[in-house]
Amino acid sequence: GAHICALIQAGRGRYNWCYFAPEAGIVRPAAADHAAGKLDALMDDLAAYNDPVWLVGEISTEIRGAVSGIEGVVAFGAIAGLRRAGSLAAAANALFAAGVEDTLLDLQPLYLRAP
């Protein structure tokens, strides 16, 4: 199956992204597991990836256009990247239903760079 590349905008034309294997299950990557850079670095990284990739997250029109020429990369619709509390609640509900519980330590924010 395809790997997932989760993308967030980090401001000032920068992005952070992280890959997840299809069989990985629930993963809480560390800050060191994320890549960071501008659009050209993201495109180079996606083009060099050896497996099919589903790009999800905060995907702008510019990113969608840039990835359209990269074989094996599918950018999910913009609606999937909207920051909506309902999306987070639906994901949490599925985890609760599966019996997954988090500790307070698990729920602490992950800072990808110093403020």
N, CA, C and O of each residue as an XYZ file, in Angstrom:
460
protein
N       0.816     -1.196      0.000
C       0.000      0.000      0.000
C       0.853      1.251      0.000
O       2.077      1.203      0.124
N       0.181      2.343     -0.139
C       0.852      3.643     -0.176
C       1.248      4.097      1.218
O       0.557      3.818      2.197
N       2.363      4.797      1.293
C       2.767      5.446      2.529
C       2.001      6.770      2.618
O       1.573      7.317      1.602
N       1.839      7.265      3.816
C       1.173      8.551      4.021
C       2.239      9.579      4.366
O       3.106      9.341      5.207
N       2.161     10.712      3.709
C       3.021     11.850      4.048
C       2.109     12.932      4.601
O       1.337     13.543      3.861
N       2.200     13.167      5.906
C       1.396     14.188      6.573
C       2.152     15.513      6.513
O       3.323     15.587      6.885
N       1.475     16.549      6.044
C       2.096     17.842      5.786
C       1.402     18.939      6.576
O       0.173     19.007      6.600
N       2.184     19.799      7.222
C       1.632     20.995      7.858
C       2.439     22.203      7.399
O       3.634     22.109      7.121
N       1.757     23.335      7.329
C       2.435     24.578      7.001
C       3.083     25.122      8.267
O       2.450     25.180      9.321
N       4.333     25.517      8.162
C       5.075     26.007      9.327
C       5.268     27.522      9.286
O       5.954     28.086     10.138
N       4.667     28.176      8.302
C       4.771     29.637      8.205
C       5.956     30.087      7.382
O       6.966     29.392      7.272
N       5.808     31.279      6.800
C       6.868     31.900      6.005
C       7.369     30.991      4.884
O       8.563     30.951      4.589
N       6.439     30.262      4.263
C       6.804     29.412      3.133
C       7.500     28.120      3.513
O       8.051     27.430      2.655
N       7.477     27.791      4.798
C       8.127     26.552      5.258
C       7.059     25.508      5.561
O       5.903     25.828      5.836
N       7.489     24.241      5.499
C       6.602     23.116      5.753
C       7.309     22.097      6.635
O       8.537     22.025      6.670
N       6.515     21.322      7.337
C       7.016     20.156      8.064
C       6.224     18.961      7.552
O       5.021     19.065      7.315
N       6.900     17.824      7.381
C       6.213     16.628      6.917
C       6.854     15.387      7.517
O       8.012     15.387      7.934
N       6.052     14.332      7.541
C       6.486     13.083      8.143
C       5.803     11.937      7.401
O       4.628     12.030      7.046
N       6.550     10.857      7.170
C       6.009      9.687      6.469
C       5.556      8.623      7.460
O       6.149      8.440      8.523
N       4.485      7.925      7.078
C       3.956      6.825      7.873
C       3.765      5.623      6.965
O       3.175      5.743      5.892
N       4.259      4.467      7.384
C       4.099      3.234      6.624
C       2.665      2.736      6.768
O       2.037      2.963      7.803
N       2.133      2.056      5.737
C       0.740      1.617      5.801
C       0.446      0.637      6.936
O      -0.673      0.604      7.450
N       1.412     -0.139      7.320
C       1.188     -1.137      8.375
C       1.602     -0.637      9.751
O       1.631     -1.419     10.702
N       1.920      0.630      9.879
C       2.495      1.164     11.112
C       1.502      1.232     12.277
O       1.922      1.185     13.433
N       0.220      1.340     12.009
C      -0.735      1.487     13.106
C      -0.632      2.873     13.715
O      -0.364      3.851     13.017
N      -0.845      2.950     15.008
C      -0.773      4.238     15.702
C       0.687      4.566     15.985
O       1.386      3.813     16.663
N       1.134      5.693     15.460
C       2.526      6.111     15.600
C       2.548      7.530     16.137
O       1.772      8.382     15.704
N       3.430      7.774     17.070
C       3.641      9.125     17.587
C       5.081      9.507     17.280
O       5.972      9.283     18.099
N       5.312     10.079     16.110
C       6.690     10.401     15.729
C       7.289     11.494     16.609
O       6.588     12.379     17.098
N       8.581     11.409     16.792
C       9.315     12.446     17.521
C       9.617     13.598     16.566
O       9.463     13.464     15.352
N      10.039     14.708     17.111
C      10.379     15.863     16.270
C      11.447     15.496     15.249
O      11.418     15.993     14.123
N      12.387     14.637     15.622
C      13.467     14.245     14.709
C      12.969     13.412     13.530
O      13.679     13.278     12.534
N      11.762     12.852     13.622
C      11.202     12.049     12.533
C      10.594     12.912     11.434
O      10.259     12.401     10.365
N      10.449     14.198     11.675
C       9.853     15.114     10.713
C      10.932     15.741      9.832
O      12.051     15.995     10.276
N      10.573     15.978      8.596
C      11.440     16.740      7.692
C      10.906     18.169      7.659
O       9.744     18.415      7.982
N      11.751     19.089      7.273
C      11.350     20.494      7.229
C      12.034     21.173      6.061
O      13.143     20.810      5.669
N      11.360     22.157      5.518
C      11.966     22.923      4.442
C      10.927     23.684      3.653
O       9.746     23.704      4.000
N      11.381     24.302      2.600
C      10.494     25.055      1.715
C       9.937     24.109      0.650
O      10.238     22.915      0.658
N       9.143     24.632     -0.243
C       8.448     23.828     -1.236
C       9.400     22.981     -2.074
O       9.106     21.817     -2.349
N      10.536     23.544     -2.483
C      11.463     22.765     -3.315
C      12.018     21.556     -2.567
O      12.204     20.498     -3.167
N      12.284     21.692     -1.281
C      12.782     20.562     -0.488
C      11.708     19.490     -0.360
O      12.012     18.300     -0.446
N      10.460     19.894     -0.157
C       9.352     18.944     -0.086
C       9.211     18.189     -1.396
O       9.076     16.965     -1.393
N       9.241     18.900     -2.517
C       9.090     18.262     -3.826
C      10.240     17.295     -4.105
O      10.018     16.200     -4.623
N      11.457     17.693     -3.766
C      12.615     16.802     -3.951
C      12.465     15.541     -3.113
O      12.774     14.442     -3.574
N      11.992     15.701     -1.885
C      11.822     14.566     -0.986
C      10.741     13.614     -1.508
O      10.928     12.397     -1.503
N       9.624     14.163     -1.954
C       8.544     13.327     -2.499
C       8.994     12.606     -3.772
O       8.675     11.433     -3.969
N       9.731     13.303     -4.628
C      10.194     12.696     -5.886
C      11.189     11.568     -5.632
O      11.261     10.617     -6.411
N      11.951     11.668     -4.558
C      12.966     10.658     -4.247
C      12.399      9.469     -3.473
O      13.078      8.455     -3.318
N      11.170      9.582     -2.990
C      10.582      8.509     -2.191
C      10.331      7.298     -3.085
O       9.857      7.448     -4.211
N      10.641      6.108     -2.595
C      10.605      4.903     -3.429
C       9.246      4.228     -3.512
O       9.058      3.355     -4.359
N       8.301      4.594     -2.673
C       6.995      3.955     -2.645
C       5.914      4.963     -3.003
O       6.143      6.170     -2.927
N       4.728      4.475     -3.397
C       3.612      5.398     -3.618
C       3.305      6.171     -2.337
O       3.447      5.643     -1.233
N       2.885      7.416     -2.494
C       2.647      8.295     -1.346
C       1.287      8.969     -1.479
O       0.927      9.474     -2.542
N       0.540      8.965     -0.375
C      -0.663      9.779     -0.261
C      -0.282     11.002      0.544
O       0.062     10.885      1.720
N      -0.335     12.161     -0.061
C      -0.002     13.414      0.612
C      -1.278     13.970      1.239
O      -2.256     14.240      0.541
N      -1.260     14.137      2.555
C      -2.441     14.613      3.275
C      -2.047     15.787      4.166
O      -0.882     15.943      4.532
N      -3.025     16.597      4.502
C      -2.774     17.702      5.418
C      -3.091     19.037      4.788
O      -4.047     19.162      4.022
N      -2.300     20.021      5.107
C      -2.539     21.392      4.672
C      -1.956     21.600      3.273
O      -0.857     22.126      3.103
N      -2.722     21.173      2.296
C      -2.248     21.181      0.907
C      -2.845     22.379      0.180
O      -4.053     22.447     -0.046
N      -1.989     23.311     -0.177
C      -2.433     24.511     -0.892
C      -2.540     24.203     -2.393
O      -2.122     23.145     -2.862
N      -3.102     25.147     -3.112
C      -3.188     25.021     -4.571
C      -1.790     24.932     -5.166
O      -1.571     24.188     -6.122
N      -0.844     25.682     -4.611
C       0.539     25.660     -5.089
C       1.158     24.271     -4.914
O       1.815     23.765     -5.824
N       0.953     23.666     -3.767
C       1.497     22.321     -3.522
C       0.825     21.316     -4.445
O       1.499     20.469     -5.032
N      -0.489     21.398     -4.581
C      -1.225     20.481     -5.443
C      -0.678     20.531     -6.871
O      -0.485     19.497     -7.510
N      -0.436     21.732     -7.355
C       0.116     21.878     -8.696
C       1.521     21.318     -8.805
O       1.867     20.691     -9.807
N       2.329     21.539     -7.785
C       3.722     21.077     -7.813
C       3.824     19.555     -7.787
O       4.698     18.988     -8.442
N       2.944     18.879     -7.040
C       3.030     17.419     -6.937
C       2.352     16.707     -8.108
O       2.534     15.504     -8.290
N       1.574     17.443     -8.899
C       0.831     16.799     -9.989
C       1.756     16.102    -10.985
O       1.333     15.163    -11.660
N       2.992     16.536    -11.087
C       3.923     15.922    -12.025
C       4.816     14.859    -11.413
O       5.688     14.323    -12.096
N       4.618     14.540    -10.143
C       5.463     13.545     -9.485
C       4.750     12.197     -9.498
O       3.697     12.036     -8.882
N       5.320     11.252    -10.190
C       4.723      9.931    -10.303
C       4.650      9.252     -8.940
O       5.604      9.290     -8.163
N       3.515      8.637     -8.663
C       3.347      7.894     -7.422
C       2.854      8.710     -6.250
O       2.640      8.166     -5.166
N       2.665     10.022     -6.445
C       2.191     10.884     -5.355
C       0.760     11.322     -5.653
O       0.473     11.864     -6.720
N      -0.130     11.079     -4.695
C      -1.519     11.511     -4.808
C      -1.786     12.501     -3.687
O      -1.635     12.172     -2.510
N      -2.183     13.715     -4.056
C      -2.525     14.738     -3.056
C      -4.014     14.656     -2.758
O      -4.840     14.751     -3.666
N      -4.355     14.482     -1.495
C      -5.763     14.397     -1.109
C      -6.413     15.765     -1.212
O      -5.732     16.790     -1.220
N      -7.722     15.770     -1.290
C      -8.485     16.999     -1.451
C      -8.245     18.002     -0.353
O      -7.906     17.643      0.775
N      -8.424     19.259     -0.689
C      -8.180     20.354      0.257
C      -9.087     20.257      1.476
O      -8.692     20.656      2.572
N     -10.281     19.738      1.304
C     -11.214     19.661      2.431
C     -10.658     18.766      3.539
O     -10.952     18.984      4.715
N      -9.863     17.768      3.177
C      -9.290     16.857      4.171
C      -8.240     17.550      5.031
O      -7.919     17.067      6.117
N      -7.701     18.673      4.563
C      -6.663     19.367      5.302
C      -7.145     20.512      6.155
O      -6.344     21.170      6.820
N      -8.446     20.765      6.150
C      -8.959     21.867      6.956
C      -8.815     21.556      8.437
O      -8.996     20.415      8.862
N      -8.498     22.554      9.202
C      -8.374     22.388     10.652
C      -9.763     22.472     11.264
O     -10.300     23.558     11.481
N     -10.323     21.327     11.533
C     -11.671     21.255     12.080
C     -11.669     20.381     13.316
O     -11.128     19.275     13.302
N     -12.272     20.873     14.386
C     -12.345     20.102     15.627
C     -13.093     18.793     15.414
O     -12.779     17.791     16.057
N     -14.074     18.785     14.524
C     -14.843     17.579     14.261
C     -13.991     16.454     13.698
O     -14.231     15.286     14.006
N     -12.995     16.786     12.876
C     -12.096     15.768     12.318
C     -11.275     15.121     13.431
O     -11.103     13.903     13.460
N     -10.777     15.942     14.337
C     -10.009     15.426     15.464
C     -10.891     14.580     16.378
O     -10.463     13.534     16.866
N     -12.114     15.029     16.609
C     -13.042     14.281     17.458
C     -13.385     12.930     16.834
O     -13.486     11.934     17.551
N     -13.568     12.877     15.510
C     -13.878     11.611     14.838
C     -12.712     10.628     14.960
O     -12.920      9.436     15.183
N     -11.490     11.134     14.812
C     -10.314     10.271     14.962
C     -10.204      9.773     16.402
O      -9.918      8.598     16.632
N     -10.426     10.653     17.361
C     -10.357     10.261     18.773
C     -11.434      9.237     19.107
O     -11.184      8.291     19.854
N     -12.621      9.420     18.561
C     -13.709      8.484     18.819
C     -13.366      7.087     18.312
O     -13.650      6.096     18.984
N     -12.756      7.003     17.130
C     -12.363      5.698     16.585
C     -11.316      5.031     17.480
O     -11.356      3.817     17.679
N     -10.387      5.811     18.017
C      -9.370      5.255     18.909
C      -9.990      4.796     20.227
O      -9.656      3.725     20.732
N     -10.884      5.597     20.778
C     -11.557      5.198     22.021
C     -12.347      3.913     21.824
O     -12.324      3.025     22.675
N     -13.047      3.818     20.695
C     -13.843      2.626     20.406
C     -12.956      1.384     20.271
O     -13.392      0.269     20.559
N     -11.722      1.584     19.835
C     -10.777      0.476     19.687
C     -10.050      0.165     20.996
O      -9.225     -0.748     21.047
N     -10.353      0.923     22.057
C      -9.735      0.668     23.354
C      -8.379      1.311     23.549
O      -7.658      0.969     24.485
N      -8.025      2.238     22.677
C      -6.735      2.922     22.792
C      -6.867      4.066     23.788
O      -7.745      4.919     23.655
N      -5.991      4.078     24.785
C      -6.004      5.150     25.773
C      -4.646      5.835     25.778
O      -3.610      5.193     25.602
N      -4.666      7.129     25.980
C      -3.444      7.917     26.037
C      -3.199      8.405     27.455
O      -4.138      8.629     28.219
N      -1.930      8.566     27.795
C      -1.579      9.186     29.067
C      -1.455     10.684     28.836
O      -1.412     11.137     27.692
N      -1.398     11.447     29.904
C      -1.202     12.886     29.756
C       0.124     13.190     29.069
O       0.226     14.166     28.326
N       1.124     12.378     29.307
C       2.414     12.569     28.645
C       2.281     12.403     27.133
O       2.897     13.152     26.374
N       1.481     11.428     26.685
C       1.262     11.213     25.252
C       0.590     12.408     24.598
O       0.788     12.656     23.409
N      -0.196     13.146     25.355
C      -0.999     14.226     24.800
C      -0.313     15.585     24.845
O      -0.930     16.592     24.500
N       0.935     15.636     25.258
C       1.672     16.888     25.288
C       1.987     17.344     23.861
O       2.189     16.506     22.983
N       2.031     18.650     23.617
C       2.327     19.126     22.259
C       3.743     18.769     21.836
O       4.643     18.647     22.668
N       3.926     18.605     20.543
C       5.230     18.306     19.966
C       5.719     19.561     19.249
O       5.115     19.987     18.265
N       6.792     20.145     19.727
C       7.341     21.343     19.106
C       8.416     20.933     18.106
O       9.409     20.302     18.469
N       8.206     21.302     16.829
C       9.142     20.908     15.787
C      10.331     21.836     15.683
O      11.356     21.475     15.105
N      10.203     23.029     16.239
C      11.342     23.960     16.316
C      11.076     24.920     17.454
O       9.938     25.073     17.898
N      12.122     25.563     17.922
C      11.970     26.527     19.026
C      11.116     27.707     18.569
O      11.249     28.165     17.434
N      10.240     28.201     19.444
C       9.379     29.352     19.062
C      10.186     30.604     18.783
O       9.618     31.645     18.454
